[in-house]
Amino acid sequence: MTSVSNCLKSLRDRAQCALIPFITAGDPDLNTTAKALQILDRSGADLIELGVPYSDPLADGPVIQAAATRALGRGVKLEDVLHVVKTVGKEIKAPIILFTYYNPIYYRGIDSFLRQIADAGVRGLVVPDLPLEEAQTLLKPAAEMGIEVTLLIAPTTPPERIDAIAQQSQGFIYLVSVTGVTGMRPQIASQVQDLLSAIRSTTDKPIGVGFGISAPEQALQVKQWGADAVIVGSAFVKRLAEGSPEQGLEAIAQFCQSLKRAII
């Protein structure tokens, strides 16, 4: 499993846009999560974002919140999630990016948490509630362990803060396409194109766009606006939760393939 940076550089060198699906670990169950990671890897995912279930997911909309609640109800813990990553990581090429809130990191201690996820083979980390002012307390030790911490830029982020985030973010820059929480949207605001241009003027780091993308035509639009990666979450989580686990796995395979075809 390569690093997040190397994966995105390789795609950029070939003028390709990356596809980054998101799923919630433990929903509907951990065995299905393991199978989903393998299926997404085979179905066109370039990197995979894996959400750690959390009881107060401030950045997540109703679909992902419900998935986290179901997983927590089954007793899924970080250690269970990392066991899946360690087991499956040897069989897939797509680097795994862990999506988690800051409280579980703080509770375990930064060094202890980073050692745990590094040992499991996690290559990237997204912490949506990590304040920029505290970012270096996580970024520096993470980098020493081979984990890249990606920071988020929102439509409401002031220009001077965009520059600071862009300089510090590792792996890529996560551009949030909407104001508010994750979730499927009927269309992607054209403001995203302006934000992409603004970020691009300050850095040549890859930029991934997420929150609200739920269809192949939206993924293509974001790519045409200049994104290096397209991140799709709620639409995958919803499909995986509907019907039986087998039906959910088939649904995400087909959806992943359709998204990849759109952005090739």
C-alpha positions, 0 to 999 in steps of 0.5 A: 500500500503506497502513501497518499501523496505517492498515489495522488502524484502517480495519478496526476502524472497520468492526468487522472482524477482520483476517486475516494469513496467513504464508508463507515466501519462496522455498518452493517457489520465488520465482516461486510466492511472488510469485504467492502474495502476489497470490492471498492479497491477492485471497482476503481477506488484509488484511495478509500476513506474509512470512518470510525464510528463516533457518538457526536459526529458534528460534520456528518449528515443523517445518512452517515450519522445513522450508520455510525449509530448502528455501528456503535450499537453493535459495540464497534470500537477503534481497535475493531476498525484497525483489525479490519484495516490490518487484515485487509490492507495486505490485499488491497492497493488503495491507501486507507485514510481514517476519518475520525474526530479529535476526541478519540485521539485526545482520549488515547493520547496522540502518540499512542493513537498514531502508533496504533493506526500506523501499526494497522497500515493506515496511510492518511488521517482526516480529523474534521474538528481539528483546529488549525491552531492545534494542527501541528501537535498532530501533523508533526508526529504523524508525519514521523510515523508515515501518516499524512494528516489532511486538513479541510477548507470550507466555503466559509474559510477566510482567504488568509486561513486558506493559505495557512491550511494549504501550506500545512495540509499533508497528502492533499487538501480536502475542499468541503463543497458545501456549508454544513454537514455531509450528505447528498445534494442535487447539485454542486455549487459553482462556488466550488470552482472559484474555491478551487482556483483560489486554493490553486493560486497558493499551492500545487498540492492535490485538492480533493472535493467532498461533501454533497457529491452523489452522482457520476455527473457531479463527479465529472463536473468537479473534475472539470473544475480542476479537482485532483480527487473526488470524495463520495461518502453518503451515497456509498453508505446509503447503498451499503446499508440498503437490503442485505449485506450482499446486495449492499456490496453489489450496489457499491461495486456498481456505483464505484465503477460508474463514478470511476468511468465518469472521471477517467 
